[in-house]
Amino acid sequence: MNPAAVLASALSFAIGIGAIERFSAAKARRAIPIRIHVNGTRGKSTVTRLIRSALAEGGISCLGKTTGTAARYILPDGSEKPVRRLARPSIREQSSALVLGKKLGVRALVAECMAIKPELQWVSENKILLSTIGVITNARIDHVEEMGGSLEEITRSLGNTVPKKGILFTSDPLVAGILEPRAMERQTKLVLVRALDPETIKGRPGFGRIDAEAPRWWLENAGIALTVAEFCGVGRNTALRGIAKAKPDPGAARFVEPWEGIRALDASAANDPESLLELVRTMVGYDKELLFVYNNRQDRLPRLLTFLAAGLPGKLIVTGANPGLLLWRKAGRREDGDGPGPASTDGEGDTIRFVPSPRLALELKSIVRPDPEGPGKAPALVLCGNTKGWPVDLYGGR
């Protein structure tokens, strides 16, 4: 067969499939009156879960979809099922979420934005979801190669998901200030949400110790979820009950035992230094020696540079992909914890060093479980960097 004819047939087939998908998505959109698109640097998965749970508690049939560490559909009854992928993640999944929502007969879809590139964020909003409610949790320095190296550039990139003739919620004053003109241009009301007051949940069932030790980021996320739920007609107390019932995301920070006898704070989903340090402050504290283990990915080298430039308050082991000498020279050496400096890749006294993944467990056991006869206490271990590529399964197959 003529190769040109084969190519033409393949293109025609692809165009036909695309047209069918667009038609199905458009039909599904009309059947789902509340469409919420959750974007931002940090907290997207958590906010998606909190909003879905608050709406469900208020009697609004709702489908949630998260991405990130372990993409999930959260069904109207609260059960979850993984997003099955035969290939790399694609924003076409958002069309599938709309179709599934229509099939389930939901009134609301809460979808976490899965696009990083600005143009794909725009397509997700303007060609697929056409949200009635937008959420931008915050803006932090991350994905600098795709979204820009400054907070303003990153915020404007996130602004590609501002809905048209809708409403946009954010808890970040910087985001509100930068995107106000964009919201006006889109004829969308922008609402700056206040973080939830800890007194609001003090003593309420289901919140456990969170009312006494609530970190700032969680209060901001909960504030967004509460405000969105109230906007959708859910009563305040009802929404708070739903927020308390929301299951944590698989990538949420928590304490794990990745190797026998080694306990660590898994904060690897916090991909920017500001979020990481807030987690360390609230969950570990700075009154002890800290050892950060950074899981590096070859396609995320700028993220490592960002962490090195921030000057983490403790020693740092880099594992995973070897960043190479060029990156070490760019990072500079840190010998006293006061800032970046040329890092060495060997020697126990180094503040920053590289340990290959196969040697990581043995290395950590020698540090975290020191000789009882030796001086000093074992440092608190913090896992960070990237969720994918650890030499051990931190998520139990989730």
ROLUMKE-546748 format. One line per 10 residues: number of its first residue (from 1); their letters; for each residue y, z, x of C-alpha. Coordinates in nm, 2 decimals. Example, Ala and Ser with C-alpha at 12.3 -4.5 7.8 and 13.67 -1.06 7.14 Angstrom:
<rotors>
1 = as = -0.45 0.78 1.23; -0.11 0.71 1.37;
</rotors>
This chain:
<rotors>
1 = mnpaavlasa = 0.00 0.00 0.00; 0.35 -0.08 0.11; 0.50 0.24 0.28; 0.84 0.17 0.12; 0.67 0.16 -0.22; 0.49 0.49 -0.15; 0.82 0.65 -0.05; 0.99 0.51 -0.36; 0.71 0.64 -0.58; 0.73 0.99 -0.42;
11 = lsfaigigai = 1.11 1.00 -0.46; 1.08 0.90 -0.83; 0.82 1.16 -0.89; 1.03 1.43 -0.72; 1.34 1.33 -0.92; 1.13 1.34 -1.24; 1.00 1.69 -1.16; 1.35 1.80 -1.07; 1.48 1.67 -1.40; 1.21 1.85 -1.59;
21 = erfsaakarr = 1.28 2.17 -1.41; 1.66 2.15 -1.49; 1.59 2.08 -1.85; 1.35 2.37 -1.88; 1.59 2.60 -1.70; 1.88 2.49 -1.93; 1.67 2.55 -2.24; 1.56 2.89 -2.11; 1.93 2.99 -2.03; 2.03 2.93 -2.39;
31 = aipirihvng = 1.75 3.17 -2.50; 1.87 3.46 -2.27; 2.22 3.57 -2.37; 2.26 3.83 -2.09; 2.21 3.69 -1.74; 2.30 3.91 -1.45; 2.32 3.78 -1.09; 2.31 4.05 -0.83; 2.45 3.96 -0.49; 2.59 4.15 -0.18;
41 = trgkstvtrl = 2.48 4.25 0.17; 2.31 4.58 0.10; 2.15 4.73 -0.21; 2.08 4.42 -0.41; 1.71 4.50 -0.48; 1.79 4.86 -0.57; 2.08 4.77 -0.80; 1.86 4.50 -0.97; 1.60 4.77 -1.04; 1.85 5.03 -1.16;
51 = irsalaeggi = 2.03 4.78 -1.40; 1.70 4.66 -1.54; 1.57 5.01 -1.60; 1.90 5.12 -1.76; 1.90 4.82 -2.00; 1.53 4.87 -2.09; 1.60 5.24 -2.17; 1.87 5.12 -2.41; 1.63 4.90 -2.60; 1.73 4.57 -2.44;
61 = sclgkttgta = 1.42 4.37 -2.35; 1.48 4.27 -1.99; 1.31 4.09 -1.70; 1.40 4.18 -1.35; 1.34 3.98 -1.03; 1.39 4.11 -0.68; 1.35 3.94 -0.35; 1.36 4.08 0.00; 1.07 4.28 0.15; 0.83 4.22 -0.14;
71 = aryilpdgse = 0.96 3.99 -0.42; 0.87 4.12 -0.76; 0.90 4.04 -1.13; 0.97 4.36 -1.32; 0.84 4.29 -1.67; 0.99 4.43 -2.00; 0.73 4.71 -2.01; 0.82 4.82 -1.66; 0.51 4.69 -1.49; 0.54 4.47 -1.19;
81 = kpvrrlarps = 0.38 4.16 -1.05; 0.44 3.98 -0.72; 0.63 3.66 -0.70; 0.35 3.42 -0.59; 0.46 3.17 -0.33; 0.27 2.87 -0.20; 0.55 2.78 0.05; 0.87 2.93 0.19; 1.10 3.11 -0.06; 1.32 2.87 -0.26;
91 = ireqssalvl = 1.60 2.92 -0.50; 1.40 2.72 -0.75; 1.23 3.05 -0.81; 1.54 3.14 -1.02; 1.46 2.86 -1.26; 1.11 3.00 -1.29; 1.25 3.34 -1.37; 1.46 3.19 -1.65; 1.15 3.01 -1.79; 0.94 3.33 -1.77;
101 = gkklgvralv = 1.22 3.53 -1.94; 1.22 3.28 -2.23; 0.84 3.30 -2.26; 0.86 3.68 -2.27; 1.14 3.67 -2.53; 1.38 3.89 -2.33; 1.75 3.93 -2.41; 1.84 4.00 -2.05; 1.75 3.87 -1.70; 1.86 4.06 -1.39;
111 = aecmaikpel = 1.80 3.84 -1.09; 1.87 3.93 -0.73; 2.04 3.65 -0.54; 1.79 3.51 -0.29; 2.02 3.26 -0.11; 2.19 3.33 0.22; 2.36 3.00 0.29; 2.69 2.97 0.10; 2.61 2.63 -0.05; 2.27 2.77 -0.18;
121 = qwvsenkill = 2.45 3.07 -0.33; 2.68 2.83 -0.51; 2.39 2.63 -0.65; 2.20 2.94 -0.76; 2.50 3.05 -0.97; 2.65 2.72 -1.09; 2.34 2.50 -1.14; 2.06 2.75 -1.22; 2.16 3.09 -1.35; 2.51 3.04 -1.49;
131 = stigvitnar = 2.53 3.42 -1.51; 2.73 3.60 -1.78; 2.76 3.91 -1.55; 2.80 3.90 -1.18; 2.75 4.19 -0.93; 2.85 4.19 -0.57; 2.74 4.53 -0.43; 2.93 4.52 -0.10; 3.00 4.32 0.21; 2.87 4.41 0.55;
141 = idhveemggs = 2.83 4.23 0.88; 2.50 4.05 0.86; 2.37 3.69 0.86; 2.67 3.59 1.07; 2.53 3.25 1.16; 2.51 3.15 0.79; 2.79 3.34 0.63; 3.05 3.39 0.91; 3.13 3.66 1.17; 3.40 3.86 0.98;
151 = leeitrslgn = 3.39 4.07 0.67; 3.64 3.83 0.50; 3.42 3.53 0.57; 3.11 3.70 0.45; 3.29 3.82 0.13; 3.41 3.47 0.05; 3.05 3.34 0.10; 2.93 3.61 -0.14; 3.20 3.49 -0.38; 3.00 3.17 -0.44;
161 = tvpkkgilft = 2.82 3.37 -0.71; 3.13 3.48 -0.91; 3.05 3.38 -1.27; 3.27 3.14 -1.47; 3.44 3.30 -1.78; 3.23 3.61 -1.73; 3.28 3.95 -1.57; 3.22 4.06 -1.21; 3.14 4.42 -1.09; 3.17 4.55 -0.74;
171 = sdplvagile = 3.19 4.90 -0.58; 3.35 4.76 -0.26; 3.73 4.77 -0.26; 3.73 4.50 0.02; 3.53 4.27 -0.20; 3.76 4.33 -0.50; 4.07 4.25 -0.30; 3.94 3.94 -0.14; 3.77 3.79 -0.45; 4.04 3.87 -0.71;
181 = pramerqtkl = 4.20 3.52 -0.67; 3.85 3.36 -0.70; 3.78 3.56 -1.01; 4.11 3.46 -1.17; 4.04 3.09 -1.08; 3.70 3.13 -1.25; 3.86 3.30 -1.55; 3.64 3.60 -1.48; 3.74 3.97 -1.51; 3.68 4.17 -1.19;
191 = vlvraldpet = 3.60 4.54 -1.22; 3.60 4.78 -0.93; 3.34 5.04 -1.00; 3.36 5.40 -0.89; 3.06 5.56 -0.73; 2.87 5.79 -0.96; 2.99 6.15 -0.95; 2.70 6.37 -0.82; 2.80 6.63 -1.09; 2.71 6.36 -1.35;
201 = ikgrpgfgri = 2.34 6.39 -1.26; 2.33 6.75 -1.15; 2.03 6.92 -1.32; 1.93 6.61 -1.51; 1.55 6.55 -1.54; 1.41 6.28 -1.32; 1.67 6.29 -1.04; 1.49 6.55 -0.83; 1.69 6.64 -0.52; 1.90 6.33 -0.54;
211 = daeaprwwle = 2.18 6.52 -0.72; 2.21 6.77 -0.43; 2.17 6.52 -0.14; 2.28 6.19 -0.30; 2.39 5.95 -0.02; 2.71 5.75 -0.07; 2.53 5.42 -0.09; 2.30 5.54 -0.37; 2.59 5.68 -0.57; 2.76 5.34 -0.54;
221 = nagialtvae = 2.45 5.16 -0.65; 2.40 5.39 -0.95; 2.77 5.36 -1.04; 2.73 4.98 -1.07; 2.41 5.01 -1.28; 2.57 5.26 -1.51; 2.88 5.05 -1.56; 2.69 4.73 -1.62; 2.46 4.90 -1.87; 2.75 5.05 -2.06;
231 = fcgvgrntal = 2.92 4.71 -2.07; 2.60 4.58 -2.23; 2.62 4.84 -2.50; 2.39 5.11 -2.36; 2.51 5.47 -2.41; 2.59 5.66 -2.09; 2.32 5.93 -2.13; 2.06 5.67 -2.22; 2.16 5.46 -1.92; 2.13 5.76 -1.69;
241 = rgiakakpdp = 1.78 5.83 -1.82; 1.69 5.47 -1.73; 1.84 5.50 -1.38; 1.63 5.81 -1.32; 1.31 5.62 -1.42; 1.37 5.32 -1.20; 1.10 5.27 -0.93; 1.22 5.24 -0.57; 1.20 4.90 -0.41; 0.92 4.86 -0.15;
251 = gaarfvepwe = 1.18 4.81 0.12; 1.38 5.12 0.03; 1.43 5.37 0.32; 1.16 5.63 0.34; 0.95 5.84 0.58; 0.63 5.67 0.69; 0.34 5.74 0.93; 0.29 5.39 1.09; 0.05 5.53 1.35; -0.16 5.85 1.32;
261 = giraldasaa = 0.05 6.15 1.41; 0.38 5.96 1.43; 0.63 6.01 1.15; 0.94 5.79 1.13; 1.22 5.70 0.90; 1.16 5.34 0.80; 1.52 5.20 0.76; 1.43 4.84 0.86; 1.57 4.70 0.54; 1.92 4.82 0.64;
271 = ndpesllelv = 2.01 4.52 0.84; 2.36 4.62 0.94; 2.47 4.92 1.16; 2.69 5.08 0.89; 2.41 5.10 0.64; 2.16 5.22 0.90; 2.38 5.50 1.03; 2.45 5.62 0.67; 2.08 5.64 0.61; 2.03 5.83 0.93;
281 = rtmvgydkel = 2.31 6.07 0.85; 2.17 6.16 0.50; 1.80 6.15 0.57; 1.76 6.27 0.93; 2.09 6.41 1.06; 2.27 6.38 1.39; 2.18 6.74 1.51; 1.87 6.61 1.69; 1.78 6.35 1.95; 1.73 6.01 1.80;
291 = lfvynnrqdr = 1.51 5.72 1.91; 1.57 5.39 1.74; 1.30 5.12 1.74; 1.44 4.78 1.67; 1.20 4.51 1.55; 1.36 4.18 1.68; 1.31 3.84 1.53; 1.38 3.52 1.73; 1.57 3.37 1.44; 1.78 3.69 1.39;
301 = lprlltflaa = 1.92 3.74 1.75; 2.28 3.77 1.63; 2.17 4.07 1.42; 2.04 4.25 1.74; 2.38 4.18 1.91; 2.56 4.34 1.62; 2.35 4.66 1.65; 2.39 4.67 2.02; 2.77 4.63 1.99; 2.78 4.92 1.74;
311 = glpgklivtg = 2.65 5.17 1.99; 2.37 5.35 1.81; 2.37 5.73 1.87; 2.05 5.76 2.06; 1.80 5.57 2.28; 1.69 5.23 2.17; 1.35 5.05 2.21; 1.35 4.68 2.12; 1.02 4.53 2.02; 0.89 4.21 1.86;
321 = anpglllwrk = 1.05 3.89 2.00; 1.17 3.94 2.35; 1.55 3.87 2.34; 1.55 3.75 2.70; 1.78 3.82 2.99; 2.06 3.61 2.86; 2.09 3.83 2.55; 2.07 4.15 2.75; 2.36 4.03 2.97; 2.56 3.95 2.66;
331 = agrredgdgp = 2.48 4.29 2.51; 2.59 4.48 2.81; 2.46 4.82 2.94; 2.47 5.15 2.76; 2.40 5.44 2.99; 2.58 5.73 2.82; 2.57 5.64 2.45; 2.94 5.56 2.44; 2.91 5.18 2.39; 2.74 4.87 2.50;
341 = gpastdgegd = 2.65 4.79 2.85; 2.37 4.56 3.07; 2.05 4.69 2.94; 1.74 4.72 3.15; 1.39 4.63 3.03; 1.20 4.90 3.21; 1.23 5.26 3.33; 1.19 5.57 3.12; 1.55 5.68 3.17; 1.70 5.37 3.02;
351 = tirfvpsprl = 1.90 5.39 2.70; 1.79 5.05 2.60; 1.46 4.88 2.69; 1.22 4.63 2.56; 0.86 4.72 2.48; 0.61 4.44 2.38; 0.45 4.49 2.04; 0.10 4.55 2.17; 0.22 4.84 2.38; 0.45 4.99 2.12;
361 = alelksivrp = 0.20 5.24 1.96; 0.10 5.38 2.30; 0.46 5.40 2.41; 0.57 5.59 2.10; 0.28 5.83 2.11; 0.38 5.93 2.47; 0.73 5.99 2.35; 0.69 6.14 2.00; 0.39 6.35 2.09; 0.49 6.48 2.44;
371 = dpegpgkapa = 0.29 6.71 2.65; 0.31 7.06 2.49; 0.37 7.21 2.83; 0.66 6.97 2.90; 1.03 7.05 2.83; 1.23 6.96 2.52; 1.14 6.84 2.17; 1.02 6.51 2.05; 1.30 6.28 1.92; 1.34 6.18 1.56;
381 = lvlcgntkgw = 1.21 5.83 1.52; 1.40 5.56 1.33; 1.26 5.21 1.26; 1.52 4.94 1.21; 1.60 4.58 1.26; 1.39 4.35 1.04; 1.12 4.43 0.79; 0.90 4.14 0.89; 0.70 4.12 1.21; 0.61 4.48 1.27;
391 = pvdlyggr = 0.28 4.52 1.46; 0.17 4.76 1.18; 0.18 4.72 0.80; 0.46 4.95 0.69; 0.44 4.86 0.33; 0.07 4.89 0.25; 0.04 4.53 0.14; 0.32 4.57 -0.11;
</rotors>
